[in-house]
Amino acid sequence: MADASKSDTAMATWREWQEAPWGRLRYVIAEANLVRHLDGLGDGQLRVLDLAGGDGADAVRLAARGHHVTVVDHAPAMLAAATERASAAGVTDLIACVRADVADLPTDLAAGRFDVVLCHNLLPYVHDVPATLARALAPLKRGGLLSVMAINRHSAALNLAVRETDPAAALAALDTDRSRTLMFDAALTLHTAEEITHLLHGLGCQDVRHYGIRSFCDYITDDARKYDPAFYADLERLELAATDRPPYMHTARLFQLTARKQDS
């Protein structure tokens, strides 16, 4: 996520986003997709590595299920927030925070001892995606699970046309992989699930599964209505039902891929 100083100053905005309906959907759906694949990884507590894990929103959900999660991030404010979040959830003993860059992980973390590695919202900020994916796979045990999440380039033109009612910008978005996040004031590179799936197969991954996150939410322009509990509940059920259904997953705002590290 952006550099440390930008992440620090954006903390309040980031928390507000997480608590909004679209932020809540991102975490609910990602967790549901992960849970589908956790059985068979090991008996009881799993070891999870959350790369660029920010303030621990993914990590705390998995810790609440009894798993031990190590959050790696380079922003001190994010790690401090992760510690606070873990304390509030009563899972401090299951969360470890490590300040480090994903490109230079401490030796003990890169030693192939983890059952699950999360690589969520990291790829848009890196220049060398194949190298980043290889680094994410290194800490995994053979047969371990990798979860990758990123902004879906297929959604960019739709988002501009529907939400911004800007067909000219949408037309331009068809032919670029560049974007920008206002929250962290950083340039982004957008990817597609198909591109990342190809890279994962090239790295020897098996059983790659594609999920869409927020297949409908971002194209409903009445954001105020999403705060209504009954409407949100219906929307969440719809999103969960569509997460692995074509064609919806192909135009969802985010894609999530799960894959197994080669086990032989």
PLY file of the C-alpha trace (Angstrom):
ply
format ascii 1.0
element vertex 264
property float x
property float y
property float z
element edge 263
property int vertex1
property int vertex2
end_header
0.00 0.00 0.00
1.63 3.29 -0.99
4.61 4.47 1.10
4.61 4.63 4.89
4.00 8.37 5.25
1.05 8.33 2.86
-0.43 5.31 4.63
-0.07 7.08 7.98
-1.93 10.19 6.85
-4.65 8.17 5.10
-5.50 6.02 8.14
-8.77 7.75 9.09
-10.05 7.64 5.52
-9.03 4.00 5.21
-10.92 3.03 8.36
-14.00 4.89 7.15
-13.82 2.98 3.87
-13.50 -0.37 5.65
-16.61 0.31 7.72
-18.68 1.39 4.70
-20.87 -1.27 3.03
-18.46 -1.74 0.11
-15.54 -2.18 2.49
-17.44 -4.68 4.62
-18.36 -6.67 1.50
-14.73 -6.84 0.45
-13.75 -8.56 3.72
-16.84 -10.76 4.09
-16.54 -12.19 0.59
-12.77 -12.65 0.73
-13.09 -14.56 4.00
-15.89 -16.74 2.64
-13.82 -17.64 -0.41
-10.78 -18.47 1.72
-12.74 -20.68 4.10
-13.76 -22.91 1.19
-10.12 -23.98 0.85
-8.81 -24.22 4.42
-9.94 -27.77 5.10
-7.18 -30.24 4.46
-4.33 -27.77 4.96
-3.62 -29.07 8.44
-5.21 -30.17 11.67
-6.33 -27.36 13.96
-4.47 -24.06 13.95
-2.98 -22.93 10.65
-0.03 -20.58 10.18
-0.99 -17.64 7.97
1.26 -14.92 6.52
-0.53 -11.71 5.53
1.74 -9.77 3.16
1.17 -6.00 3.09
-1.53 -6.82 5.62
-2.09 -3.21 6.67
-4.21 -2.79 9.76
-5.02 -6.48 10.11
-8.60 -6.54 8.87
-8.07 -9.86 7.06
-5.78 -11.19 9.76
-8.17 -10.66 12.67
-10.94 -12.53 10.85
-8.69 -15.56 10.45
-7.38 -15.27 14.01
-10.98 -15.30 15.24
-11.21 -18.74 13.61
-8.28 -19.92 15.73
-5.42 -19.49 13.25
-2.10 -17.78 13.96
-1.49 -14.86 11.59
1.71 -12.90 10.97
1.02 -9.48 9.47
3.84 -7.95 7.43
3.70 -4.29 6.44
6.16 -1.42 6.06
3.88 1.27 7.53
4.20 1.69 11.32
0.75 3.29 11.61
-0.85 0.30 9.88
0.90 -2.17 12.17
-0.06 -0.15 15.24
-3.67 -0.24 14.06
-3.41 -4.00 13.49
-2.23 -4.45 17.08
-5.15 -2.36 18.34
-7.60 -4.30 16.19
-6.26 -7.61 17.50
-6.57 -6.40 21.10
-10.15 -5.22 20.56
-11.05 -8.60 19.07
-9.37 -10.54 21.87
-6.92 -12.32 19.57
-3.64 -10.63 20.54
-2.00 -14.00 21.21
-2.77 -15.11 17.65
-1.49 -12.01 15.81
2.16 -11.12 15.25
3.14 -7.90 13.48
6.40 -7.54 11.57
7.63 -4.34 9.95
9.26 -5.34 6.67
9.10 -4.90 2.93
7.61 -7.78 0.98
10.59 -7.61 -1.35
12.95 -8.24 1.58
11.26 -10.62 3.98
13.14 -11.76 7.09
14.70 -15.17 6.59
12.49 -16.86 9.18
9.35 -15.75 7.31
10.57 -16.84 3.89
11.45 -20.37 4.95
8.42 -22.25 3.63
6.64 -22.86 6.93
3.23 -21.24 6.34
0.00 -23.00 5.45
-1.61 -19.88 3.92
-0.21 -16.68 2.40
-2.40 -13.67 1.67
-1.33 -11.24 -1.05
-4.26 -8.84 -0.99
-4.14 -5.34 -2.51
-0.39 -5.52 -3.16
-0.05 -6.20 -6.88
-1.38 -2.78 -8.02
1.56 -1.11 -6.27
4.46 -3.27 -7.48
6.48 -3.05 -10.70
7.51 -6.69 -11.00
4.42 -8.84 -10.53
6.02 -12.23 -11.35
8.78 -11.60 -8.79
6.24 -10.51 -6.17
4.16 -13.65 -6.71
7.30 -15.79 -6.44
8.15 -14.08 -3.14
4.60 -14.71 -1.91
4.89 -18.41 -2.74
8.29 -18.89 -1.09
6.98 -18.85 2.53
4.34 -21.49 1.73
4.62 -25.15 2.54
4.19 -27.55 -0.35
0.47 -27.77 -1.04
-0.16 -24.55 0.88
-2.76 -22.00 -0.16
-2.05 -18.60 -1.75
-4.79 -15.97 -1.96
-4.24 -13.04 -4.33
-6.56 -10.04 -4.60
-6.34 -7.01 -6.86
-8.45 -4.42 -8.68
-9.97 -5.93 -11.79
-8.97 -4.04 -14.94
-12.14 -5.29 -16.65
-14.15 -3.25 -14.15
-12.44 0.08 -14.78
-14.41 1.20 -17.84
-17.69 0.01 -16.31
-16.97 1.88 -13.12
-16.30 5.13 -14.98
-19.32 4.79 -17.24
-21.81 3.80 -14.54
-20.62 5.66 -11.46
-19.04 8.72 -13.08
-21.33 8.75 -16.16
-18.20 9.57 -18.15
-18.21 7.56 -21.38
-15.14 9.37 -22.73
-13.09 8.34 -19.68
-14.53 4.83 -19.91
-13.41 4.61 -23.55
-9.90 5.66 -22.58
-9.87 3.09 -19.76
-10.38 0.26 -22.26
-6.81 0.68 -23.48
-4.82 1.35 -20.33
-3.78 -0.50 -17.23
-3.02 2.71 -15.31
-5.11 4.27 -12.58
-4.67 6.18 -9.34
-5.91 5.87 -5.79
-6.96 9.16 -4.24
-6.98 7.66 -0.74
-3.26 6.85 -0.78
-2.32 9.31 -3.54
-0.49 6.61 -5.45
-0.31 5.33 -9.01
-1.84 1.91 -9.63
-1.36 -0.78 -12.24
-4.55 -2.71 -12.96
-4.52 -6.41 -13.76
-6.95 -9.09 -14.85
-7.58 -12.46 -13.26
-6.61 -14.11 -16.53
-3.17 -12.47 -16.54
-2.42 -13.40 -12.93
-3.75 -16.94 -13.39
-1.30 -17.40 -16.26
1.57 -16.20 -14.06
0.55 -18.50 -11.20
0.48 -21.51 -13.51
3.93 -20.50 -14.77
5.15 -20.56 -11.16
3.89 -24.11 -10.75
0.66 -23.36 -8.88
-2.19 -25.85 -9.02
-5.95 -25.66 -8.63
-6.24 -21.91 -9.35
-9.75 -20.66 -8.58
-11.21 -17.32 -9.66
-13.66 -15.30 -7.55
-15.20 -11.88 -8.03
-15.63 -9.43 -5.16
-18.35 -6.76 -5.43
-19.93 -7.96 -8.65
-22.95 -5.70 -8.16
-22.28 -3.23 -5.35
-20.10 -0.81 -7.29
-22.62 -0.55 -10.11
-25.49 0.41 -7.81
-25.16 4.18 -7.70
-27.41 4.78 -4.69
-24.69 4.47 -2.05
-26.91 5.81 0.73
-29.29 2.88 0.39
-26.47 0.42 0.98
-26.35 1.59 4.62
-29.89 0.30 5.18
-29.43 -2.99 7.09
-32.08 -4.92 5.15
-30.79 -3.74 1.79
-27.20 -4.50 2.78
-28.17 -8.01 3.93
-29.82 -8.71 0.57
-26.81 -7.29 -1.26
-24.38 -9.41 0.74
-26.34 -12.57 -0.05
-26.35 -11.66 -3.73
-22.62 -10.96 -3.77
-21.81 -14.23 -2.02
-23.97 -16.15 -4.48
-22.29 -14.51 -7.49
-18.67 -14.62 -6.35
-17.78 -17.66 -8.48
-20.47 -17.41 -11.15
-19.65 -16.32 -14.67
-20.09 -13.76 -16.12
-20.38 -11.76 -12.87
-16.95 -12.57 -11.49
-15.33 -11.27 -14.69
-16.60 -7.71 -14.23
-16.50 -7.55 -10.41
-14.59 -4.58 -9.01
-11.96 -6.90 -7.48
-10.76 -10.36 -8.35
-9.55 -12.96 -5.87
-7.54 -15.98 -6.91
-6.75 -18.94 -4.67
-4.06 -21.40 -5.68
-2.12 -24.32 -4.22
1.66 -24.33 -4.19
2.98 -27.27 -6.13
3.10 -30.22 -3.75
5.70 -32.34 -5.48
0 1
1 2
2 3
3 4
4 5
5 6
6 7
7 8
8 9
9 10
10 11
11 12
12 13
13 14
14 15
15 16
16 17
17 18
18 19
19 20
20 21
21 22
22 23
23 24
24 25
25 26
26 27
27 28
28 29
29 30
30 31
31 32
32 33
33 34
34 35
35 36
36 37
37 38
38 39
39 40
40 41
41 42
42 43
43 44
44 45
45 46
46 47
47 48
48 49
49 50
50 51
51 52
52 53
53 54
54 55
55 56
56 57
57 58
58 59
59 60
60 61
61 62
62 63
63 64
64 65
65 66
66 67
67 68
68 69
69 70
70 71
71 72
72 73
73 74
74 75
75 76
76 77
77 78
78 79
79 80
80 81
81 82
82 83
83 84
84 85
85 86
86 87
87 88
88 89
89 90
90 91
91 92
92 93
93 94
94 95
95 96
96 97
97 98
98 99
99 100
100 101
101 102
102 103
103 104
104 105
105 106
106 107
107 108
108 109
109 110
110 111
111 112
112 113
113 114
114 115
115 116
116 117
117 118
118 119
119 120
120 121
121 122
122 123
123 124
124 125
125 126
126 127
127 128
128 129
129 130
130 131
131 132
132 133
133 134
134 135
135 136
136 137
137 138
138 139
139 140
140 141
141 142
142 143
143 144
144 145
145 146
146 147
147 148
148 149
149 150
150 151
151 152
152 153
153 154
154 155
155 156
156 157
157 158
158 159
159 160
160 161
161 162
162 163
163 164
164 165
165 166
166 167
167 168
168 169
169 170
170 171
171 172
172 173
173 174
174 175
175 176
176 177
177 178
178 179
179 180
180 181
181 182
182 183
183 184
184 185
185 186
186 187
187 188
188 189
189 190
190 191
191 192
192 193
193 194
194 195
195 196
196 197
197 198
198 199
199 200
200 201
201 202
202 203
203 204
204 205
205 206
206 207
207 208
208 209
209 210
210 211
211 212
212 213
213 214
214 215
215 216
216 217
217 218
218 219
219 220
220 221
221 222
222 223
223 224
224 225
225 226
226 227
227 228
228 229
229 230
230 231
231 232
232 233
233 234
234 235
235 236
236 237
237 238
238 239
239 240
240 241
241 242
242 243
243 244
244 245
245 246
246 247
247 248
248 249
249 250
250 251
251 252
252 253
253 254
254 255
255 256
256 257
257 258
258 259
259 260
260 261
261 262
262 263
